[in-house]
Amino acid sequence: MTTTTDSYRVKPRKSRDGFNLEGERISHGSLWYRQISDAVSFAEWNSRVNGCRVEILDEHDKVVHTEEFLAGDFAY
């Protein structure tokens, strides 16, 4: 059995009042967060079974940082 790693992107909102978290496991398109760390924590929690890769983008949609979490790495 092969599991796929979930993929997410965190990017600044156009209104500059927070960050959007986008990913295939988010059912409503994107979620709004005030802090990048909150968006990354949600992605990690939401993908604790499969693991995930979170790309943090700047205002020009360029990747500035990548976080990766393996399945089972999440501490309850």
PDB file of N, CA, C and O in Angstrom:
ATOM      1  N   MET A   1       0.831  -1.184   0.000  1.00  0.00           N
ATOM      2  CA  MET A   1       0.000   0.000   0.000  1.00  0.00           C
ATOM      3  C   MET A   1       0.876   1.249   0.000  1.00  0.00           C
ATOM      4  O   MET A   1       1.765   1.386   0.841  1.00  0.00           O
ATOM      5  N   THR A   2       0.632   2.139  -0.920  1.00  0.00           N
ATOM      6  CA  THR A   2       1.408   3.361  -1.041  1.00  0.00           C
ATOM      7  C   THR A   2       0.573   4.552  -0.592  1.00  0.00           C
ATOM      8  O   THR A   2      -0.572   4.708  -1.017  1.00  0.00           O
ATOM      9  N   THR A   3       1.136   5.380   0.256  1.00  0.00           N
ATOM     10  CA  THR A   3       0.434   6.600   0.652  1.00  0.00           C
ATOM     11  C   THR A   3       1.100   7.782  -0.042  1.00  0.00           C
ATOM     12  O   THR A   3       2.316   7.806  -0.229  1.00  0.00           O
ATOM     13  N   THR A   4       0.304   8.731  -0.410  1.00  0.00           N
ATOM     14  CA  THR A   4       0.844   9.932  -1.035  1.00  0.00           C
ATOM     15  C   THR A   4       0.913  11.047   0.002  1.00  0.00           C
ATOM     16  O   THR A   4       0.075  11.141   0.899  1.00  0.00           O
ATOM     17  N   THR A   5       1.910  11.870  -0.141  1.00  0.00           N
ATOM     18  CA  THR A   5       2.073  13.007   0.753  1.00  0.00           C
ATOM     19  C   THR A   5       1.153  14.135   0.295  1.00  0.00           C
ATOM     20  O   THR A   5       1.079  14.438  -0.896  1.00  0.00           O
ATOM     21  N   ASP A   6       0.459  14.749   1.237  1.00  0.00           N
ATOM     22  CA  ASP A   6      -0.418  15.874   0.910  1.00  0.00           C
ATOM     23  C   ASP A   6       0.418  17.114   0.617  1.00  0.00           C
ATOM     24  O   ASP A   6       1.523  17.266   1.136  1.00  0.00           O
ATOM     25  N   SER A   7      -0.115  17.987  -0.211  1.00  0.00           N
ATOM     26  CA  SER A   7       0.601  19.184  -0.627  1.00  0.00           C
ATOM     27  C   SER A   7      -0.227  20.430  -0.287  1.00  0.00           C
ATOM     28  O   SER A   7      -1.431  20.472  -0.539  1.00  0.00           O
ATOM     29  N   TYR A   8       0.431  21.438   0.287  1.00  0.00           N
ATOM     30  CA  TYR A   8      -0.220  22.695   0.660  1.00  0.00           C
ATOM     31  C   TYR A   8       0.649  23.871   0.230  1.00  0.00           C
ATOM     32  O   TYR A   8       1.856  23.737   0.029  1.00  0.00           O
ATOM     33  N   ARG A   9      -0.004  25.041   0.093  1.00  0.00           N
ATOM     34  CA  ARG A   9       0.700  26.291  -0.182  1.00  0.00           C
ATOM     35  C   ARG A   9       0.164  27.364   0.756  1.00  0.00           C
ATOM     36  O   ARG A   9      -1.045  27.487   0.952  1.00  0.00           O
ATOM     37  N   VAL A  10       1.075  28.135   1.329  1.00  0.00           N
ATOM     38  CA  VAL A  10       0.706  29.262   2.174  1.00  0.00           C
ATOM     39  C   VAL A  10       1.186  30.518   1.468  1.00  0.00           C
ATOM     40  O   VAL A  10       2.369  30.649   1.155  1.00  0.00           O
ATOM     41  N   LYS A  11       0.258  31.450   1.215  1.00  0.00           N
ATOM     42  CA  LYS A  11       0.669  32.690   0.562  1.00  0.00           C
ATOM     43  C   LYS A  11      -0.064  33.879   1.159  1.00  0.00           C
ATOM     44  O   LYS A  11      -1.165  33.745   1.694  1.00  0.00           O
ATOM     45  N   PRO A  12       0.568  35.053   1.057  1.00  0.00           N
ATOM     46  CA  PRO A  12      -0.058  36.252   1.633  1.00  0.00           C
ATOM     47  C   PRO A  12      -1.368  36.580   0.920  1.00  0.00           C
ATOM     48  O   PRO A  12      -1.502  36.381  -0.287  1.00  0.00           O
ATOM     49  N   ARG A  13      -2.330  37.087   1.692  1.00  0.00           N
ATOM     50  CA  ARG A  13      -3.586  37.543   1.101  1.00  0.00           C
ATOM     51  C   ARG A  13      -3.338  38.850   0.357  1.00  0.00           C
ATOM     52  O   ARG A  13      -2.465  39.632   0.733  1.00  0.00           O
ATOM     53  N   LYS A  14      -4.102  39.077  -0.685  1.00  0.00           N
ATOM     54  CA  LYS A  14      -3.960  40.312  -1.454  1.00  0.00           C
ATOM     55  C   LYS A  14      -4.235  41.545  -0.605  1.00  0.00           C
ATOM     56  O   LYS A  14      -3.666  42.610  -0.845  1.00  0.00           O
ATOM     57  N   SER A  15      -5.103  41.399   0.380  1.00  0.00           N
ATOM     58  CA  SER A  15      -5.423  42.522   1.266  1.00  0.00           C
ATOM     59  C   SER A  15      -4.351  42.741   2.336  1.00  0.00           C
ATOM     60  O   SER A  15      -4.452  43.682   3.124  1.00  0.00           O
ATOM     61  N   ARG A  16      -3.331  41.888   2.372  1.00  0.00           N
ATOM     62  CA  ARG A  16      -2.200  41.985   3.307  1.00  0.00           C
ATOM     63  C   ARG A  16      -2.595  41.847   4.776  1.00  0.00           C
ATOM     64  O   ARG A  16      -1.892  42.344   5.656  1.00  0.00           O
ATOM     65  N   ASP A  17      -3.711  41.180   5.044  1.00  0.00           N
ATOM     66  CA  ASP A  17      -4.147  41.028   6.435  1.00  0.00           C
ATOM     67  C   ASP A  17      -4.117  39.577   6.889  1.00  0.00           C
ATOM     68  O   ASP A  17      -4.971  39.156   7.669  1.00  0.00           O
ATOM     69  N   GLY A  18      -3.154  38.814   6.416  1.00  0.00           N
ATOM     70  CA  GLY A  18      -3.031  37.424   6.819  1.00  0.00           C
ATOM     71  C   GLY A  18      -2.535  36.572   5.668  1.00  0.00           C
ATOM     72  O   GLY A  18      -1.949  37.069   4.706  1.00  0.00           O
ATOM     73  N   PHE A  19      -2.786  35.266   5.792  1.00  0.00           N
ATOM     74  CA  PHE A  19      -2.273  34.299   4.824  1.00  0.00           C
ATOM     75  C   PHE A  19      -3.350  33.295   4.457  1.00  0.00           C
ATOM     76  O   PHE A  19      -4.183  32.937   5.289  1.00  0.00           O
ATOM     77  N   ASN A  20      -3.332  32.843   3.216  1.00  0.00           N
ATOM     78  CA  ASN A  20      -4.237  31.798   2.751  1.00  0.00           C
ATOM     79  C   ASN A  20      -3.497  30.472   2.732  1.00  0.00           C
ATOM     80  O   ASN A  20      -2.353  30.401   2.283  1.00  0.00           O
ATOM     81  N   LEU A  21      -4.138  29.433   3.213  1.00  0.00           N
ATOM     82  CA  LEU A  21      -3.636  28.068   3.118  1.00  0.00           C
ATOM     83  C   LEU A  21      -4.468  27.368   2.057  1.00  0.00           C
ATOM     84  O   LEU A  21      -5.691  27.286   2.168  1.00  0.00           O
ATOM     85  N   GLU A  22      -3.791  26.860   1.019  1.00  0.00           N
ATOM     86  CA  GLU A  22      -4.470  26.156  -0.067  1.00  0.00           C
ATOM     87  C   GLU A  22      -3.933  24.741  -0.140  1.00  0.00           C
ATOM     88  O   GLU A  22      -2.755  24.504   0.125  1.00  0.00           O
ATOM     89  N   GLY A  23      -4.796  23.797  -0.502  1.00  0.00           N
ATOM     90  CA  GLY A  23      -4.366  22.419  -0.654  1.00  0.00           C
ATOM     91  C   GLY A  23      -5.509  21.540  -1.097  1.00  0.00           C
ATOM     92  O   GLY A  23      -6.677  21.906  -0.966  1.00  0.00           O
ATOM     93  N   GLU A  24      -5.167  20.369  -1.625  1.00  0.00           N
ATOM     94  CA  GLU A  24      -6.204  19.479  -2.147  1.00  0.00           C
ATOM     95  C   GLU A  24      -7.083  18.888  -1.051  1.00  0.00           C
ATOM     96  O   GLU A  24      -8.195  18.443  -1.337  1.00  0.00           O
ATOM     97  N   ARG A  25      -6.619  18.875   0.184  1.00  0.00           N
ATOM     98  CA  ARG A  25      -7.433  18.321   1.279  1.00  0.00           C
ATOM     99  C   ARG A  25      -8.329  19.366   1.936  1.00  0.00           C
ATOM    100  O   ARG A  25      -9.083  19.043   2.855  1.00  0.00           O
ATOM    101  N   ILE A  26      -8.258  20.600   1.481  1.00  0.00           N
ATOM    102  CA  ILE A  26      -9.121  21.651   2.019  1.00  0.00           C
ATOM    103  C   ILE A  26     -10.355  21.728   1.140  1.00  0.00           C
ATOM    104  O   ILE A  26     -10.267  22.075  -0.037  1.00  0.00           O
ATOM    105  N   SER A  27     -11.496  21.407   1.708  1.00  0.00           N
ATOM    106  CA  SER A  27     -12.714  21.235   0.910  1.00  0.00           C
ATOM    107  C   SER A  27     -13.314  22.539   0.393  1.00  0.00           C
ATOM    108  O   SER A  27     -14.093  22.510  -0.561  1.00  0.00           O
ATOM    109  N   HIS A  28     -12.980  23.670   0.986  1.00  0.00           N
ATOM    110  CA  HIS A  28     -13.606  24.932   0.579  1.00  0.00           C
ATOM    111  C   HIS A  28     -12.623  25.872  -0.120  1.00  0.00           C
ATOM    112  O   HIS A  28     -12.803  27.088  -0.057  1.00  0.00           O
ATOM    113  N   GLY A  29     -11.613  25.358  -0.770  1.00  0.00           N
ATOM    114  CA  GLY A  29     -10.678  26.190  -1.522  1.00  0.00           C
ATOM    115  C   GLY A  29      -9.473  26.630  -0.726  1.00  0.00           C
ATOM    116  O   GLY A  29      -8.367  26.142  -0.958  1.00  0.00           O
ATOM    117  N   SER A  30      -9.666  27.554   0.220  1.00  0.00           N
ATOM    118  CA  SER A  30      -8.554  28.011   1.037  1.00  0.00           C
ATOM    119  C   SER A  30      -9.056  28.447   2.415  1.00  0.00           C
ATOM    120  O   SER A  30     -10.237  28.740   2.603  1.00  0.00           O
ATOM    121  N   LEU A  31      -8.139  28.481   3.356  1.00  0.00           N
ATOM    122  CA  LEU A  31      -8.445  28.926   4.713  1.00  0.00           C
ATOM    123  C   LEU A  31      -7.585  30.143   5.032  1.00  0.00           C
ATOM    124  O   LEU A  31      -6.453  30.243   4.559  1.00  0.00           O
ATOM    125  N   TRP A  32      -8.115  31.069   5.831  1.00  0.00           N
ATOM    126  CA  TRP A  32      -7.414  32.286   6.197  1.00  0.00           C
ATOM    127  C   TRP A  32      -6.792  32.139   7.576  1.00  0.00           C
ATOM    128  O   TRP A  32      -7.429  31.658   8.513  1.00  0.00           O
ATOM    129  N   TYR A  33      -5.527  32.565   7.687  1.00  0.00           N
ATOM    130  CA  TYR A  33      -4.817  32.556   8.970  1.00  0.00           C
ATOM    131  C   TYR A  33      -4.102  33.876   9.166  1.00  0.00           C
ATOM    132  O   TYR A  33      -3.664  34.499   8.199  1.00  0.00           O
ATOM    133  N   ARG A  34      -3.981  34.302  10.400  1.00  0.00           N
ATOM    134  CA  ARG A  34      -3.272  35.535  10.712  1.00  0.00           C
ATOM    135  C   ARG A  34      -1.753  35.318  10.678  1.00  0.00           C
ATOM    136  O   ARG A  34      -1.004  36.215  10.290  1.00  0.00           O
ATOM    137  N   GLN A  35      -1.302  34.123  11.086  1.00  0.00           N
ATOM    138  CA  GLN A  35       0.132  33.806  11.142  1.00  0.00           C
ATOM    139  C   GLN A  35       0.456  32.617  10.244  1.00  0.00           C
ATOM    140  O   GLN A  35      -0.358  31.705  10.099  1.00  0.00           O
ATOM    141  N   ILE A  36       1.639  32.624   9.643  1.00  0.00           N
ATOM    142  CA  ILE A  36       2.089  31.502   8.817  1.00  0.00           C
ATOM    143  C   ILE A  36       2.167  30.230   9.660  1.00  0.00           C
ATOM    144  O   ILE A  36       1.784  29.153   9.202  1.00  0.00           O
ATOM    145  N   SER A  37       2.661  30.356  10.883  1.00  0.00           N
ATOM    146  CA  SER A  37       2.832  29.174  11.737  1.00  0.00           C
ATOM    147  C   SER A  37       1.502  28.483  12.026  1.00  0.00           C
ATOM    148  O   SER A  37       1.463  27.260  12.157  1.00  0.00           O
ATOM    149  N   ASP A  38       0.415  29.243  12.126  1.00  0.00           N
ATOM    150  CA  ASP A  38      -0.900  28.638  12.351  1.00  0.00           C
ATOM    151  C   ASP A  38      -1.349  27.837  11.133  1.00  0.00           C
ATOM    152  O   ASP A  38      -1.922  26.758  11.276  1.00  0.00           O
ATOM    153  N   ALA A  39      -1.093  28.356   9.945  1.00  0.00           N
ATOM    154  CA  ALA A  39      -1.457  27.659   8.710  1.00  0.00           C
ATOM    155  C   ALA A  39      -0.650  26.362   8.573  1.00  0.00           C
ATOM    156  O   ALA A  39      -1.199  25.326   8.200  1.00  0.00           O
ATOM    157  N   VAL A  40       0.642  26.421   8.872  1.00  0.00           N
ATOM    158  CA  VAL A  40       1.497  25.235   8.788  1.00  0.00           C
ATOM    159  C   VAL A  40       1.057  24.199   9.818  1.00  0.00           C
ATOM    160  O   VAL A  40       1.023  23.006   9.516  1.00  0.00           O
ATOM    161  N   SER A  41       0.722  24.635  11.018  1.00  0.00           N
ATOM    162  CA  SER A  41       0.261  23.710  12.062  1.00  0.00           C
ATOM    163  C   SER A  41      -1.028  23.004  11.652  1.00  0.00           C
ATOM    164  O   SER A  41      -1.179  21.806  11.892  1.00  0.00           O
ATOM    165  N   PHE A  42      -1.958  23.733  11.038  1.00  0.00           N
ATOM    166  CA  PHE A  42      -3.192  23.112  10.571  1.00  0.00           C
ATOM    167  C   PHE A  42      -2.903  22.077   9.492  1.00  0.00           C
ATOM    168  O   PHE A  42      -3.464  20.982   9.523  1.00  0.00           O
ATOM    169  N   ALA A  43      -2.034  22.408   8.538  1.00  0.00           N
ATOM    170  CA  ALA A  43      -1.690  21.464   7.470  1.00  0.00           C
ATOM    171  C   ALA A  43      -1.054  20.205   8.056  1.00  0.00           C
ATOM    172  O   ALA A  43      -1.376  19.091   7.642  1.00  0.00           O
ATOM    173  N   GLU A  44      -0.161  20.385   9.011  1.00  0.00           N
ATOM    174  CA  GLU A  44       0.484  19.242   9.663  1.00  0.00           C
ATOM    175  C   GLU A  44      -0.558  18.377  10.379  1.00  0.00           C
ATOM    176  O   GLU A  44      -0.529  17.153  10.252  1.00  0.00           O
ATOM    177  N   TRP A  45      -1.461  18.985  11.116  1.00  0.00           N
ATOM    178  CA  TRP A  45      -2.501  18.256  11.842  1.00  0.00           C
ATOM    179  C   TRP A  45      -3.437  17.544  10.873  1.00  0.00           C
ATOM    180  O   TRP A  45      -3.772  16.377  11.078  1.00  0.00           O
ATOM    181  N   ASN A  46      -3.858  18.229   9.831  1.00  0.00           N
ATOM    182  CA  ASN A  46      -4.813  17.687   8.865  1.00  0.00           C
ATOM    183  C   ASN A  46      -4.223  16.518   8.078  1.00  0.00           C
ATOM    184  O   ASN A  46      -4.964  15.682   7.561  1.00  0.00           O
ATOM    185  N   SER A  47      -2.898  16.455   7.985  1.00  0.00           N
ATOM    186  CA  SER A  47      -2.229  15.420   7.189  1.00  0.00           C
ATOM    187  C   SER A  47      -1.373  14.500   8.049  1.00  0.00           C
ATOM    188  O   SER A  47      -0.381  13.951   7.571  1.00  0.00           O
ATOM    189  N   ARG A  48      -1.743  14.328   9.302  1.00  0.00           N
ATOM    190  CA  ARG A  48      -0.920  13.528  10.206  1.00  0.00           C
ATOM    191  C   ARG A  48      -0.829  12.066   9.808  1.00  0.00           C
ATOM    192  O   ARG A  48       0.109  11.383  10.218  1.00  0.00           O
ATOM    193  N   VAL A  49      -1.783  11.560   9.015  1.00  0.00           N
ATOM    194  CA  VAL A  49      -1.745  10.166   8.586  1.00  0.00           C
ATOM    195  C   VAL A  49      -0.840   9.999   7.359  1.00  0.00           C
ATOM    196  O   VAL A  49      -0.071   9.041   7.290  1.00  0.00           O
ATOM    197  N   ASN A  50      -0.922  10.916   6.399  1.00  0.00           N
ATOM    198  CA  ASN A  50      -0.159  10.807   5.150  1.00  0.00           C
ATOM    199  C   ASN A  50       1.142  11.582   5.153  1.00  0.00           C
ATOM    200  O   ASN A  50       2.015  11.311   4.328  1.00  0.00           O
ATOM    201  N   GLY A  51       1.298  12.539   6.056  1.00  0.00           N
ATOM    202  CA  GLY A  51       2.432  13.445   5.976  1.00  0.00           C
ATOM    203  C   GLY A  51       2.107  14.545   4.977  1.00  0.00           C
ATOM    204  O   GLY A  51       1.140  14.438   4.223  1.00  0.00           O
ATOM    205  N   CYS A  52       2.918  15.606   4.971  1.00  0.00           N
ATOM    206  CA  CYS A  52       2.630  16.694   4.034  1.00  0.00           C
ATOM    207  C   CYS A  52       3.874  17.508   3.711  1.00  0.00           C
ATOM    208  O   CYS A  52       4.898  17.456   4.392  1.00  0.00           O
ATOM    209  N   ARG A  53       3.723  18.255   2.642  1.00  0.00           N
ATOM    210  CA  ARG A  53       4.730  19.219   2.207  1.00  0.00           C
ATOM    211  C   ARG A  53       4.010  20.564   2.123  1.00  0.00           C
ATOM    212  O   ARG A  53       2.972  20.676   1.472  1.00  0.00           O
ATOM    213  N   VAL A  54       4.567  21.587   2.788  1.00  0.00           N
ATOM    214  CA  VAL A  54       3.967  22.910   2.800  1.00  0.00           C
ATOM    215  C   VAL A  54       4.963  23.889   2.180  1.00  0.00           C
ATOM    216  O   VAL A  54       6.072  24.066   2.683  1.00  0.00           O
ATOM    217  N   GLU A  55       4.555  24.517   1.089  1.00  0.00           N
ATOM    218  CA  GLU A  55       5.377  25.536   0.444  1.00  0.00           C
ATOM    219  C   GLU A  55       4.896  26.902   0.904  1.00  0.00           C
ATOM    220  O   GLU A  55       3.705  27.204   0.820  1.00  0.00           O
ATOM    221  N   ILE A  56       5.811  27.727   1.386  1.00  0.00           N
ATOM    222  CA  ILE A  56       5.482  29.080   1.819  1.00  0.00           C
ATOM    223  C   ILE A  56       5.928  30.026   0.714  1.00  0.00           C
ATOM    224  O   ILE A  56       7.102  30.069   0.348  1.00  0.00           O
ATOM    225  N   LEU A  57       4.964  30.787   0.188  1.00  0.00           N
ATOM    226  CA  LEU A  57       5.209  31.647  -0.959  1.00  0.00           C
ATOM    227  C   LEU A  57       5.260  33.113  -0.540  1.00  0.00           C
ATOM    228  O   LEU A  57       4.693  33.497   0.483  1.00  0.00           O
ATOM    229  N   ASP A  58       5.946  33.923  -1.341  1.00  0.00           N
ATOM    230  CA  ASP A  58       5.930  35.368  -1.117  1.00  0.00           C
ATOM    231  C   ASP A  58       4.826  35.997  -1.959  1.00  0.00           C
ATOM    232  O   ASP A  58       4.048  35.283  -2.592  1.00  0.00           O
ATOM    233  N   GLU A  59       4.749  37.316  -1.974  1.00  0.00           N
ATOM    234  CA  GLU A  59       3.675  38.007  -2.685  1.00  0.00           C
ATOM    235  C   GLU A  59       3.761  37.856  -4.206  1.00  0.00           C
ATOM    236  O   GLU A  59       2.810  38.187  -4.914  1.00  0.00           O
ATOM    237  N   HIS A  60       4.903  37.355  -4.713  1.00  0.00           N
ATOM    238  CA  HIS A  60       5.069  37.117  -6.153  1.00  0.00           C
ATOM    239  C   HIS A  60       4.909  35.636  -6.509  1.00  0.00           C
ATOM    240  O   HIS A  60       5.267  35.222  -7.611  1.00  0.00           O
ATOM    241  N   ASP A  61       4.377  34.842  -5.586  1.00  0.00           N
ATOM    242  CA  ASP A  61       4.174  33.397  -5.738  1.00  0.00           C
ATOM    243  C   ASP A  61       5.471  32.622  -5.945  1.00  0.00           C
ATOM    244  O   ASP A  61       5.476  31.583  -6.604  1.00  0.00           O
ATOM    245  N   LYS A  62       6.555  33.116  -5.391  1.00  0.00           N
ATOM    246  CA  LYS A  62       7.844  32.407  -5.401  1.00  0.00           C
ATOM    247  C   LYS A  62       7.994  31.672  -4.077  1.00  0.00           C
ATOM    248  O   LYS A  62       7.696  32.228  -3.020  1.00  0.00           O
ATOM    249  N   VAL A  63       8.455  30.422  -4.127  1.00  0.00           N
ATOM    250  CA  VAL A  63       8.644  29.633  -2.908  1.00  0.00           C
ATOM    251  C   VAL A  63       9.838  30.194  -2.138  1.00  0.00           C
ATOM    252  O   VAL A  63      10.945  30.276  -2.670  1.00  0.00           O
ATOM    253  N   VAL A  64       9.604  30.578  -0.887  1.00  0.00           N
ATOM    254  CA  VAL A  64      10.676  31.098  -0.035  1.00  0.00           C
ATOM    255  C   VAL A  64      11.100  30.104   1.038  1.00  0.00           C
ATOM    256  O   VAL A  64      12.189  30.211   1.602  1.00  0.00           O
ATOM    257  N   HIS A  65      10.224  29.128   1.317  1.00  0.00           N
ATOM    258  CA  HIS A  65      10.547  28.126   2.344  1.00  0.00           C
ATOM    259  C   HIS A  65       9.646  26.912   2.139  1.00  0.00           C
ATOM    260  O   HIS A  65       8.509  27.039   1.685  1.00  0.00           O
ATOM    261  N   THR A  66      10.162  25.749   2.476  1.00  0.00           N
ATOM    262  CA  THR A  66       9.380  24.517   2.382  1.00  0.00           C
ATOM    263  C   THR A  66       9.492  23.750   3.697  1.00  0.00           C
ATOM    264  O   THR A  66      10.583  23.581   4.241  1.00  0.00           O
ATOM    265  N   GLU A  67       8.357  23.292   4.193  1.00  0.00           N
ATOM    266  CA  GLU A  67       8.305  22.449   5.395  1.00  0.00           C
ATOM    267  C   GLU A  67       7.802  21.075   4.971  1.00  0.00           C
ATOM    268  O   GLU A  67       6.875  20.977   4.166  1.00  0.00           O
ATOM    269  N   GLU A  68       8.397  20.027   5.498  1.00  0.00           N
ATOM    270  CA  GLU A  68       7.924  18.666   5.216  1.00  0.00           C
ATOM    271  C   GLU A  68       7.739  17.915   6.518  1.00  0.00           C
ATOM    272  O   GLU A  68       8.576  17.980   7.419  1.00  0.00           O
ATOM    273  N   PHE A  69       6.628  17.200   6.601  1.00  0.00           N
ATOM    274  CA  PHE A  69       6.313  16.404   7.779  1.00  0.00           C
ATOM    275  C   PHE A  69       5.991  14.993   7.326  1.00  0.00           C
ATOM    276  O   PHE A  69       5.162  14.798   6.437  1.00  0.00           O
ATOM    277  N   LEU A  70       6.628  14.026   7.919  1.00  0.00           N
ATOM    278  CA  LEU A  70       6.375  12.621   7.578  1.00  0.00           C
ATOM    279  C   LEU A  70       5.158  12.094   8.316  1.00  0.00           C
ATOM    280  O   LEU A  70       4.792  12.606   9.374  1.00  0.00           O
ATOM    281  N   ALA A  71       4.540  11.081   7.761  1.00  0.00           N
ATOM    282  CA  ALA A  71       3.399  10.446   8.418  1.00  0.00           C
ATOM    283  C   ALA A  71       3.842   9.948   9.791  1.00  0.00           C
ATOM    284  O   ALA A  71       4.887   9.312   9.922  1.00  0.00           O
ATOM    285  N   GLY A  72       3.049  10.237  10.794  1.00  0.00           N
ATOM    286  CA  GLY A  72       3.350   9.783  12.141  1.00  0.00           C
ATOM    287  C   GLY A  72       4.274  10.696  12.930  1.00  0.00           C
ATOM    288  O   GLY A  72       4.546  10.418  14.099  1.00  0.00           O
ATOM    289  N   ASP A  73       4.772  11.787  12.327  1.00  0.00           N
ATOM    290  CA  ASP A  73       5.658  12.713  13.038  1.00  0.00           C
ATOM    291  C   ASP A  73       4.912  13.626  14.001  1.00  0.00           C
ATOM    292  O   ASP A  73       5.524  14.221  14.887  1.00  0.00           O
ATOM    293  N   PHE A  74       3.613  13.741  13.839  1.00  0.00           N
ATOM    294  CA  PHE A  74       2.852  14.689  14.653  1.00  0.00           C
ATOM    295  C   PHE A  74       2.777  14.195  16.092  1.00  0.00           C
ATOM    296  O   PHE A  74       2.415  13.045  16.344  1.00  0.00           O
ATOM    297  N   ALA A  75       3.122  15.074  17.040  1.00  0.00           N
ATOM    298  CA  ALA A  75       3.036  14.719  18.466  1.00  0.00           C
ATOM    299  C   ALA A  75       1.699  15.210  19.003  1.00  0.00           C
ATOM    300  O   ALA A  75       1.378  16.392  18.884  1.00  0.00           O
ATOM    301  N   TYR A  76       0.928  14.321  19.587  1.00  0.00           N
ATOM    302  CA  TYR A  76      -0.387  14.685  20.115  1.00  0.00           C
ATOM    303  C   TYR A  76      -0.262  15.445  21.370  1.00  0.00           C
ATOM    304  O   TYR A  76      -1.270  15.836  21.958  1.00  0.00           O
TER     305      TYR A  76
END
